[in-house]
Amino acid sequence: MMRSLWTGATGMVAQQLNIDVISHNLANVNTIGFKKSRAEFEDLMYQTSKMAGSITGTDGDQRIPTGIQVGLGVRPTAVHKFFSQGDYQNTNNALDLAIEGDGFFQVEVNGELFYTRAGAFKLNQDGTMVTANGYVLQPEFTVPAETKNIVVTENGHIAALDSAGEELAAADIPLYTFINPAGLDSRGRNLYSPTEASGDETEGVPGEDNVGTIAQGFLEMSNVEVVDEMVNMIVGQRAYEMNSKSIQTSDSMLQIAVQLKRS
């Protein structure tokens, strides 16, 4: 069988993954705190028929300047997530918090700690700050029933104030950074968990030691650029089409070879 059949097939599989990643980006264009991804690929092994630099003459002075190597296709190597800053949306909601710069909020899910950039917090039935799925912000902060206003400073100090402006409850919200955030494990629901690739989390005070600050009344939106994704989709679609054409061409060549012998 012709190598190009299998080579074209690897190209089609690779571009299918590329379109899957692009579609996921576009589906989350309005997801709070979402970070876009990019599929990355590498060429497969080569079949070498003639090695470059091989000796051709009997005296050993003549060498082949270029060899003969035929590649066997492509395969995915990574789906890289980019943690560049998304646009900000002004909500004027006291419980909406956006991170300006590096860092993640820490939340607890069934006794396990996760990290998120989505700062659309709410109050549960006990007055505790939680995510939309009910995951508790760490450290836990409960707003007293008589609270009239909630204030969060850039350095993460949160205070529940009464009608006279006196603090009823207060705490400090830390942010957590990773040496390689692209290595975090995406768990869905705007959550990430550490891996060996991301390294352990480092707790920091917002605004200190290159840690981002907190903006109250704002939300960080997705960092997906729709125009870029649409262009990438067109390129991926055409690449898929070209690989399918190479398979069709190989099939036509095989058909010609089969028809050489006629009954």
Salt bridges, closest charged atoms under 4 A:
GLU40 OE2 - ARG38 NH2 2.51
GLU42 OE2 - ARG75 NE 2.75
GLU167 OE2 - HIS157 NE2 3.38
ASP172 OD1 - HIS157 ND1 2.96
ASP185 OD2 - ARG187 NE 3.89
GLU220 OE2 - LYS35 NZ 2.43
GLU220 OE1 - ARG117 NH2 3.00
GLU241 OE1 - ARG238 NH1 2.63
